Amino acid sequence: MLTWPRAGGDWGERLPAAESTAEEIAVAVGRHQPLCIAVPDAATASHLRSRLQTRGVGGGHLHLYVAPANDIWARDHGPITVLAGDTPRCLDFRFNGWGGKYPAAEDDRLTARLHAAGAFPGTTRQAVERVLEGGAIDSDGAGTILTTRRCLLHPERNPDMDVSDYEQLFREQLGASRTLWLEHGWLDGDDTDGHVDMLARFTDTGTITYTACDRPDDPHFQHLQAMAAELTAFRTPDGAPYRLVPLPWPEPVHDTDGARLPASYANFLIINGAVLVPTYGVPQDTAARQTLAGLFPEREIIGIDARTLISQGGALHCATMQLPAAPGTATETAI
């Protein structure tokens, strides 16, 4: 699932660049699996369909739905899907713009609108009246959730919830048997209060790859060293230490005003048969692709220039949400 950039949003004069990046993601995904895209209007749907078809993405792999949205960050406003028996269930958590930082009313309604339009066929939708962003959690697919205290315990998300409340929520809604909490980890320019998908990710049930800083003069060094120590102390359900794989630390990436941006290779996207890796035009891009190729030897490794996306604080994982089955057959639906 992608949510297409819109005019009048936060992208301003960078809108064409944001659309170009979104197109690169769409082409890479659409060549491997079906793609569901929420677009702002019918004219965008028509233009986008033509563009993607000329690049080999169309037919049964492309499904467009006209629906209003505030921004593109599908990881945080899209559905979090679990299996209830053999039936995929779309959990529609509340989204409040990362603790009220940005307008989010249309984003918060988007999953319900798309589900009603048939975008998630064969699924049930369950509204969950708790704030939870998909980028705030990572799962090994076998009952373990990885997250950060700094994000989930932020007072503007669910102020009445503590660690035990979240763990109960994850048991009841996600089927999680346990939760690993990171106390440390920080990236300058990150406005999500520490989403784990910029910091540490499962690549299988026994492996975690993570953002590592190897430069003692960098202000991130102590924070990320402390996070690495926490990861070292974590254990798998059978008591074994995790295999920990550090990701390269990219050269600093700045916006046009000189502010540092939260560039991270941890924001990769796993799709059917491939892994999309964010690149930032720095020397470490090659090493990041090589590291992830070693972790996913059976998958194609595809680099996507994420410099425009990171100017708004996110990258490839942030801009996408995986779905459990092929989207519906409608081509353009106004909702």
N, C-alpha and C positions, 0 to 999 in steps of 0.2 A: 504494500500500500504506500502510495505517495500522495501528498497534498500539494498541489501546484502553487507556485508563488503567484501573488495577485498584485495588481496595481493598487496604490493607495495604502499599502501596508508599510512595513518597516524597511523594505529594500530600497526605496527611493530610486536614485539613479542607477543603482546596482541591479535593478530588476532584470534587465536583459542578461546579465552575467549569471544571476540566480537561475533564470529559466534555462540557460545553456548548461549549467551544472546539473540541474534536475533532468534535463534531456539525456545527458551522459549516463546518469544513474538509470533512467528508464530504459535506455538501449541495452545497457549491460544486464539488467535484470530481465528485461523482456526477451532476450535471446536464450534465457535459461528456464523461465517459468512464467506463468500468467501474472499480469500486472493490473492492479486496481488503482485508478488515479481519480482523486476528487479535484475538480477544476472549478474556477470561479464563475464561468459563464459558457454559453453554447458556442460563442465565437472562438473561445480558447479551445474548447473541445474539438471543433472542426479543424482548426489550425494544427493542433497537437496530433490529432489522428493522422493528418496528412504527413506531417514531419516524421513521425515515428514509422509510418508505413514505408516511407522512402528509405529508411534505415533498417528495414527488415523486421520491424516489430508491428504486428497487426493480427488480424484474424482472431482466433480464439485466445490469443495471449494478451489482448488489450481490451480493457473495460473502463470506460470513462463515465463519471457521474458528476453532474453539475450540482454543487452544494457550496454554500458560503463557509468560509473559514477565516480565522484571523492570521494564521501563519502556516509555515510548511512542516512543522515539527511533529510528524505523524507518530514517532516513537512515544510521544508523551500524551497525545490526544487520541490516538488510535486504540482499538480494542486489545486487551491482553487476553489471549485465548488459552483455555485449558480444555482437557478432555473429561467429559462426564460420561463414563462408560466409553462407548464408541462415538459419542456425539460431541463435536466441538462446541464449546460455550464461550461466547464473546463477553468478557467481563468489561462493563462500561463504567470505569471509575470516574470520579469527578476530576476535572482539570481546571485549575484556577490561576493559570499563567505563572507557574513556579512561585507560588506563595504571594499572588497578587501583584507581581512586578509588571505585568503586561495585560492588556485586554485579552480575554479568552472565552467570552460567552459563546461565540460561534464554534470555536474549537470544541468546547465542552459538549455541544449538541451534535457534533459531526458523526460520531459513531452511531448514534440512534438514527440519524437521517440515512446514513449509508445502509444500515441494516434493514430499515424499512423499504429501501429501494432495491433490495436483493443483492447487495454487493458482497455479502458473506453467506452464500447459499449453504444450506444444510446445517446451519448453526442456530443456536438459540442465543438471545441477548439477555444479559442480566445486569441491571443497573445496580451499582454498588455506591452507596452514599458516603464514600470516603475518598479523599484526594490521594491519588497515586499515579505517578508518571512512570511510563515504561522504562525510561532511561535510568530511573532510580534503583532498579533491581536487575540482577542477572541470575539466571538459573542454570544448573547443570543438567536439567531435564530429568533428574532422578530424585528430586525431593529436597535439594539444597538451594537456598536463596543467598546471594551475596549482595550486600547493600552498605550504605554509610549512615552513621548516626547524624552527621551534620545536615544531611538532606531531610531524612524522614522525621527527625525530631525538631525541625524548624517550626517555630510557633505559628506561622501563617499557613501551614498545611492542615494538620489535624491536631489542634492545640490540646485536645483532651486525651491524646494517645501517647503511651510510653512504649518502651521496647517490648514488654510482654503483650501489650495490646496489638502491636504490629505482628508479632509472632503468631498470635491467635488468628489474626486476619489472614495471614499467609497460609496457615493450616487449613482454615475453613474455606477460603476462596481459591487458593492456588494449589492445595494439596501438598504443601511443603512440610517436611518432617523436621526441618531445622533451618536456622538463619545464622549466617556469619556476618558480623557487624564490623565494619572498619571505622576506627576512631580517627584515623589520620588520612591525609591525602587532600591535595589542593592544587588548583591550577589558576593562575592569574587570568582574569578576564572571564572566568566561568560564572554565569549568573543563575545556575541551577542549584546552588548551595551544595555542590559536590556529587553530581550524578556519578554512579559507579561505572557507567559505560564509557566514561572518559578516563577511568583510573585502572580498573581490573576486570577481566572477563574470563569465564570458563571457556576452554576449548575442548575439553572432554571432562568426564567425571573426576579425573584425577589430576587435571592440569589447569593452572591459572596463568594467563599472561597479563603483564601489568606495566603501567607507565613507570619507568625508572629514570631517575636523574643521576648522571655520573659526573656532574660538575659542581664541586664544592662551593664555588663562588656564585652559583645561581641561587636566588631566593627560595626556589622550590626544594633544594637539596635536602634539608633537614626533614621537611614534611614528608617527602616521598621515601626517604630512608626509613622513617618511622613506620610508614605504611608497609614497606617491604618487610620490616621486622614482624609486623602483625600477620602478614601473609605466611611468613615462615612458621608462625606458631599455630596456624590453622591445621586441622586434621580432617581427613576424609571420614565418612561414616564408619569405616572399618579401622580407624585409628592411625592410618598412614599419613605422613606428611604429603602435602601436594607437591607435584612437580611444578616449579615456578620458573617462568620464562620471561625475562625482562624484555621490554620493547625499547628500541632506540629513543634517545632523548633528542627531539628535533631542535635545530637552531631556532632562536626566538623568531616568532612571526608577529608582525605588528600591523595595526590598521593605519589608515591614512593620517590619523592624528598622532601616531606614535605609540598608542596604547598596546600593550602586549595582549595577544589572543591565546586562547586555551588549546593550542594545537596538540593533538594526541593521536597516536596510532592505535590506541585501544578502541577507537570508535569505528572499527571495521564492521562490515556487514556480511554475515554468512547467508548465502542463497543456495538454491539447488545447483550443485556442481561447481560452485565458485565462491570466492571470498573477495569482496570489494574492499580495497585498502585506501584510506584517505592519504593524499600526498599534498605537500605544501611548498614544492619548489625548493627544497633544501637537500643537502647531500645525504641526509639520513633516510630519505625516501626509499632508496634502493635496499638498504639494510632492513628496513621495516618490511618490505615485500618479501625479502628472503627469510626473515624470521617467521612470518606467517605462512610462507610456503612450507617450511619445515613442520609447522603445526597442523597443516591441512594438506598433506602430500597428494591426496586424491582429488583435490579441487584446483580449478584454474584460479590464479591470483591476478586480479585486475586492479590496477591503480586508477583512482579517480581524483582529479585535481579538486581539492576541497578548500582552496583559499577563499573563494567567495562565501561559502557556507560558514567557515570559521569566523569570518568578519561579523557574523551574527551569533557566534558562540557555539555552533554545532557543526557536525560533520555527517558522515554517511549513515551511521546507525541512528543518529538523532532524527534524520529526515525520512526514515522509513519504518514500517512496521510489518513483520511477517504475519501471514494469514495461514490458517490450517488447511485450506483446500482451494481449488480454483474459484475465482470470483464468478459472479453470475453472468448471464448471457446478454444482458442489456448493454447497449453501446453508449447511448447518452440518455440520461434520465434527469429531468429537472425535479429537484426536491427542495 
